[in-house]
Amino acid sequence: MPKGTVTILGLGAMGSAIAARLRETGYATTVWNRTAAKTEPHVQAGATAVATIAEAVQTGDIILAVLLDHKSIHDNLEPAAAELKGKILVNITTTTPNEARATAAWAAEHGITYLDGAIMAVPEMIGRPGSRLLYSGDENAFAIAKPALETLGTAEYQGTDAGLASLKDMALLSAMYQTFGGLLQAVAMMRTVGTPAAQTAEDVINWLTAVLPVMESLAPLIDERNYDPAPGQDVAFTRPAVASIITASREQGVSADFLEPLKKHLDELAATGRGTADWISVVEQLTIK
């Protein structure tokens, strides 16, 4: 017997993976997609396809929106606001924190119970170990939807502020992209002497595996703003070290665009008499004044 009916709005790669996983775990699924042809494989697998979002919303106990962006959420859902009233809407479309809050406010105006989500996984990971999804917004909605949401991956509730899931997602992704940026910088430097990217990637992984645990020891210093005198590596040491990496890159004919913003922050600290502070104090410069 089906555990309940979940409606999935949007059948891109992620929406399709979510719909398939829900069916695999015993949920009846209703699907809608702007391009109707994308619903056909789901119908063949046992889903019910409908032509309009209004119909889709009426059949589901929980509505999962997996659309393109913030604009597509409002373009598609606002005409169905009356049908959504009293429903649990879980928006796992990628949006910014303030966009999530705006959608939550819109939902509240229309009597829609709203939960915002962020997917920290690729479609192939859905329902598998390592799949992690963050949620924020209505706490009761999370409690009700949690059994279904847990079929997709670890479900982590962040709090009642609807923007928190998106904020954490964006923060962690920023760390990921900058880490990959470091890999690309290393690859670009080493391939000037014929080192294959695979070898550099292995070297980077081994190095980062050794040094990443240091992050945990830096966190208390940042929370306490305990920078000067430096408990670790100070600005006076780090600034020329980063400058040397930039020079080495340029000597090899490689741009240092990923590194120059860090050097700029270190220069500012040195120029304002904070050379003895720990270099991680650059975090204080990242707040836009």
Residue, then its C-alpha position, 0 to 999 in steps of 0.5 A: m500500500p502506498k505510504g502517501t502521494v507526493t507531487i513532484l513539479g519539475l522533471g529535470a535530472m534532479g526532479s526525475a531522480i527524486a520522483a524515481r526514489l519516492r516511487e522505489t520507497g513506496y510513495a505514489t507520485t504525481v508528476w508535472n513538467r512544463t515539457a509534457a514529454k518528460t513525464e512519459p518515462h515516469v508514467q511508464a514506471g507507475a506515476t500519474a502525470v497531469a497537464t497543469i500545476a493546479e491538477a498536480v497540487q490537488t492530488g498530492d499530500i506533499i508538493l515538491a518543487v524542483l524547478l529552474d530558479h526563483k522566477s520559475i517558482h513564482d511564475n508557475l506556482e502563483p497561478a495555483a495559489a488557491e489550490l496550494k492553500g493548506k498544502i505542504l510546499v517543499n521548495i528544493t529549487t536552488t535559490t538565495p536566502n532572501e529569495a527563500r524568505a520572499t517565497a516563504a512570505w508569499a506562501a504565508e499570505h496564501g495559507i500555504t505551509y512552506l518548507d525551503g530546501a537545499i540539495m547537497a548532492v547530484p542526481e545520481m546520489i539521491g537515496r544513496p549514502g552521502s546524499r544530504l538535504l537541508y531544510s528550513g521554515d515551518e517546523n511542523a511541515f518538516a516533521i510531517a514531510k520528514p519520512a518522505l524527505e529521508t528517502l532522498g538522503t539525510a534530512e537536516y532541519q536548520g531552523t524556522d528562518a526559511g533562508l537558513a537552508s539556502l544560506k548554509d548550502m551557498a556557504l558550503l558550496s563557496a568552500m567547495y568551489q574555492t577548493f576546486g579553484g585551488l586544484l585548478q591553479a595547481v594543475a595549471m602550474m604543474r602542467t607547464v612542466g608536463t605533469p598530468a592533471a591526474q598526478t597533481a590531483e592525487d598530490v593535492i588530495n594527499w596534501l589537503t587530507a593532511v591539512l584540512p583537520v587544521m580548520e577545526s582548530l581555527a574555528p574557535l579563534i574566529d569565533e573569539r576574534n582572537y587574532d593578535p598576537a597570532p596563535g598561528q601563522d601571522v600576516a607578516f609571514t603569510r603575505p610574502a608566502v602568497a606573493s611567492i606563489i603568485t610570482a611562481s605562477r606568473e613565471q610559469g605563464v599561469s594567471a594568479d587570479f584565484l590568489e590575488p584577492l587573498k593577497k589584496h586582503l593581506d596587503e590591507l592588513a599589513a598596511t593598517g598595522r596588523g602584520t602580527a595578527d593571524w592571517i585568518s583575520v582576513v575573515e573580518q574583511l569579508t563583511i561588506k560595510 
